């Protein structure tokens, strides 16, 4: 897939990044969201070093991502339990129906 160069701005600094053609809007949205998070970290921590701000923001984002994954795994496990219960209920009903026909 072809790529083009885009300019994005993070913490008042301009960066040129490669972007697949057709993904410009998604990249800009990601850059805007990241910039908001970087600014929040900067304001909340009073850090001034860009590298430290970036590391703290990355740690926070990774922590949130792991929490989301754990929540998703728990939801998936609950859904699988419900599906198994439903499947067992259906099999029980079908078995009872077969028994009634064979009488």
C-alpha positions as CSV (number, residue, x, y, z in Angstrom):
1,X,0.0,0.0,0.0
2,X,1.3,3.4,-0.9
3,X,2.1,5.9,1.8
4,X,2.3,9.7,1.9
5,X,3.9,12.1,4.3
6,X,1.7,14.0,6.7
7,X,2.4,16.8,9.1
8,X,1.1,16.4,12.7
9,X,1.5,18.6,15.7
10,X,2.2,17.2,19.2
11,X,3.0,19.5,22.1
12,X,3.5,22.5,19.8
13,X,6.1,20.5,17.8
14,X,5.6,19.5,14.1
15,X,6.4,16.0,13.0
16,X,6.4,14.5,9.5
17,X,5.0,11.0,9.5
18,X,4.3,8.4,6.8
19,X,0.7,7.5,6.4
20,X,-1.0,5.0,4.2
21,X,-3.1,6.6,1.5
22,X,-6.7,6.7,2.6
23,X,-5.8,6.7,6.3
24,X,-5.1,10.5,6.6
25,X,-8.3,11.2,8.6
26,X,-7.6,8.3,11.0
27,X,-4.0,9.4,11.6
28,X,-5.1,13.0,12.2
29,X,-7.7,11.9,14.7
30,X,-5.1,9.7,16.5
31,X,-2.6,12.6,16.5
32,X,-5.3,15.0,17.9
33,X,-6.2,12.5,20.6
34,X,-2.6,11.9,21.5
35,X,-1.9,15.6,21.7
36,X,-4.8,16.1,24.1
37,X,-3.5,13.3,26.3
38,X,0.1,14.8,26.2
39,X,-1.3,18.2,27.1
40,X,-3.3,16.7,30.0
41,X,-0.2,14.9,31.3
42,X,1.9,18.1,31.0
43,X,-0.7,20.1,33.0
44,X,-1.4,17.4,35.6
45,X,2.3,16.6,36.3
46,X,3.9,20.0,35.7
47,X,6.6,18.2,33.7
48,X,8.4,20.3,31.1
49,X,10.7,17.7,29.5
50,X,8.9,16.4,26.3
51,X,10.4,12.9,26.7
52,X,9.2,12.6,30.2
53,X,5.7,13.8,29.2
54,X,5.7,11.3,26.4
55,X,6.8,8.4,28.6
56,X,4.2,9.2,31.3
57,X,1.4,9.5,28.7
58,X,2.5,6.2,27.1
59,X,2.5,4.4,30.4
60,X,-1.0,5.8,31.2
61,X,-2.3,4.7,27.8
62,X,-0.8,1.3,28.1
63,X,-2.4,0.9,31.6
64,X,-5.8,1.9,30.2
65,X,-5.4,-0.5,27.3
66,X,-4.5,-3.4,29.6
67,X,-7.5,-2.6,31.8
68,X,-9.8,-2.5,28.7
69,X,-8.4,-5.8,27.6
70,X,-9.0,-7.4,31.0
71,X,-12.6,-6.0,31.1
72,X,-13.2,-7.3,27.5
73,X,-11.8,-10.8,28.5
74,X,-14.2,-10.9,31.5
75,X,-17.1,-9.9,29.3
76,X,-16.2,-12.5,26.8
77,X,-16.0,-15.2,29.5
78,X,-19.4,-14.3,30.8
79,X,-20.8,-14.3,27.3
80,X,-19.3,-17.8,26.7
81,X,-20.9,-19.0,29.9
82,X,-24.3,-17.7,28.8
83,X,-23.9,-19.4,25.4
84,X,-23.0,-22.7,27.0
85,X,-26.0,-22.4,29.3
86,X,-28.3,-21.6,26.4
87,X,-26.8,-24.5,24.4
88,X,-27.4,-26.9,27.3
89,X,-30.9,-25.6,27.7
90,X,-31.7,-26.1,24.0
91,X,-30.2,-29.6,24.0
92,X,-32.2,-30.5,27.1
93,X,-35.4,-29.2,25.4
94,X,-34.7,-31.2,22.2
95,X,-34.0,-34.3,24.2
96,X,-37.3,-34.0,26.1
97,X,-39.1,-33.4,22.8
98,X,-37.6,-36.6,21.3
99,X,-38.5,-38.5,24.4
100,X,-42.1,-37.4,24.1
101,X,-42.3,-38.4,20.4
102,X,-41.0,-41.9,21.2
103,X,-43.7,-42.7,23.7
